[in-house]
């Protein structure tokens, strides 16, 4: 780590070498001494913010920490009309689930979230007006958390 005063005492070629060691690519003949100093000090601050743990190879791949997802017991209600199907298809992150209606099933919390966010607007006649109402596309009941 160099201080501003130490860097001011160095010549441009020395500053260029220090900058190169820090990964700064500046053209020595086109760059002012003040710019070199500013970039070096900034790079040193950035490097100081990075904490490398002992006994850890910084080139080693980062392992994903997988937290098991909660699961819930649900039952999807029967419907009439266009939505009347034997199964409800739900896609989560490329995984498809075909959930039978009127049957208790265990699904991940992400499936429950998708079902909760599947909202449609239905219009209801109230007197002479049509009133828009939001409703779940696939009404379902959460029966509890699966163990």
Legacy VTK file of the C-alpha trace (Angstrom):
# vtk DataFile Version 3.0
C-alpha trace
ASCII
DATASET POLYDATA
POINTS 147 float
0.000 0.000 0.000
1.371 3.343 -1.046
0.450 6.714 0.397
-0.226 9.722 -1.794
3.049 11.279 -0.655
5.051 8.158 -1.585
3.445 8.048 -5.011
4.183 11.761 -5.620
7.918 11.041 -5.159
7.929 8.344 -7.863
8.564 8.935 -11.573
5.982 8.087 -14.280
7.623 4.759 -15.310
7.558 3.583 -11.680
3.917 4.646 -11.363
3.120 2.791 -14.594
4.705 -0.392 -13.171
2.747 -0.088 -9.909
-0.464 0.544 -11.840
0.175 -2.501 -14.018
0.687 -4.693 -10.920
-2.700 -3.496 -9.664
-4.320 -4.346 -12.993
-4.698 -0.739 -14.131
-4.037 -0.315 -17.836
-3.017 3.235 -18.644
-0.708 4.394 -21.428
2.278 5.977 -19.654
3.079 8.616 -22.285
-0.575 9.741 -22.572
-1.410 9.799 -18.857
-0.708 12.569 -16.360
1.125 11.719 -13.150
-1.895 12.887 -11.118
-4.137 10.415 -12.997
-1.760 7.537 -12.236
-1.715 8.462 -8.550
-5.516 8.791 -8.384
-6.055 5.407 -10.113
-3.476 3.641 -7.906
-5.004 5.012 -4.697
-8.491 3.971 -5.872
-7.317 0.459 -6.781
-5.656 0.097 -3.372
-8.922 1.089 -1.651
-10.858 -1.416 -3.754
-8.363 -4.175 -2.929
-8.512 -3.333 0.781
-12.286 -3.888 0.738
-11.816 -7.474 -0.473
-11.325 -9.927 2.356
-9.617 -13.179 1.465
-10.080 -15.808 4.122
-7.023 -17.806 5.142
-6.818 -21.380 3.863
-9.207 -20.567 1.017
-8.027 -20.726 -2.569
-9.578 -17.665 -4.258
-9.629 -19.592 -7.561
-11.637 -22.478 -6.078
-15.218 -22.748 -7.362
-17.903 -21.351 -5.106
-20.218 -24.072 -3.872
-23.898 -23.333 -3.780
-25.561 -23.591 -0.422
-28.862 -25.342 -0.969
-31.491 -24.600 1.627
-34.266 -27.164 1.555
-37.497 -25.547 0.443
-40.545 -25.808 2.680
-43.309 -28.055 1.399
-47.022 -27.664 1.826
-50.067 -29.912 1.566
-52.624 -28.337 -0.782
-55.837 -29.182 -2.583
-56.934 -27.405 -5.764
-60.696 -26.961 -6.173
-62.722 -28.154 -9.157
-63.855 -25.490 -11.601
-66.395 -25.116 -14.351
-66.003 -23.640 -17.808
-62.691 -23.047 -19.542
-60.638 -23.833 -16.423
-62.331 -27.244 -15.899
-59.400 -29.624 -16.293
-58.419 -32.752 -14.382
-54.946 -31.356 -13.660
-53.529 -27.887 -13.071
-50.146 -27.387 -14.710
-47.709 -25.183 -12.798
-44.206 -24.282 -13.972
-41.474 -23.142 -11.588
-37.924 -22.478 -12.830
-38.278 -24.940 -15.691
-39.863 -27.676 -13.539
-43.451 -28.583 -14.482
-45.982 -29.917 -11.983
-49.293 -31.518 -13.011
-51.430 -31.234 -9.887
-54.674 -33.247 -9.770
-57.776 -31.412 -8.576
-59.642 -32.301 -5.378
-56.677 -34.367 -4.191
-54.338 -33.622 -1.314
-50.804 -33.248 -2.696
-47.462 -32.103 -1.279
-45.778 -29.312 -3.259
-42.801 -26.978 -2.694
-43.453 -23.464 -1.387
-42.523 -22.064 -4.806
-45.553 -23.828 -6.345
-47.816 -22.277 -3.692
-46.319 -18.872 -4.547
-47.023 -19.349 -8.265
-50.614 -20.404 -7.534
-51.069 -17.358 -5.262
-49.782 -15.066 -8.020
-51.967 -16.602 -10.742
-54.655 -13.918 -10.633
-57.343 -13.274 -13.240
-59.840 -10.469 -13.588
-63.430 -11.605 -13.742
-66.354 -9.338 -14.500
-69.553 -9.546 -12.474
-72.861 -7.887 -13.351
-74.023 -5.642 -10.518
-77.209 -3.892 -11.540
-76.468 -2.189 -14.858
-72.706 -2.192 -14.401
-69.956 -4.706 -14.954
-67.608 -4.748 -11.990
-64.067 -6.119 -12.292
-62.936 -8.460 -9.545
-59.577 -10.149 -9.081
-59.625 -13.832 -8.209
-57.256 -16.760 -8.106
-57.132 -18.515 -11.458
-56.951 -21.871 -9.664
-58.637 -21.668 -6.251
-56.795 -23.854 -3.761
-56.559 -24.533 -0.049
-53.388 -24.876 1.989
-53.975 -27.818 4.315
-50.771 -27.306 6.269
-47.028 -27.607 6.118
-45.690 -31.022 5.104
-43.187 -32.597 7.444
LINES 1 148
147 0 1 2 3 4 5 6 7 8 9 10 11 12 13 14 15 16 17 18 19 20 21 22 23 24 25 26 27 28 29 30 31 32 33 34 35 36 37 38 39 40 41 42 43 44 45 46 47 48 49 50 51 52 53 54 55 56 57 58 59 60 61 62 63 64 65 66 67 68 69 70 71 72 73 74 75 76 77 78 79 80 81 82 83 84 85 86 87 88 89 90 91 92 93 94 95 96 97 98 99 100 101 102 103 104 105 106 107 108 109 110 111 112 113 114 115 116 117 118 119 120 121 122 123 124 125 126 127 128 129 130 131 132 133 134 135 136 137 138 139 140 141 142 143 144 145 146
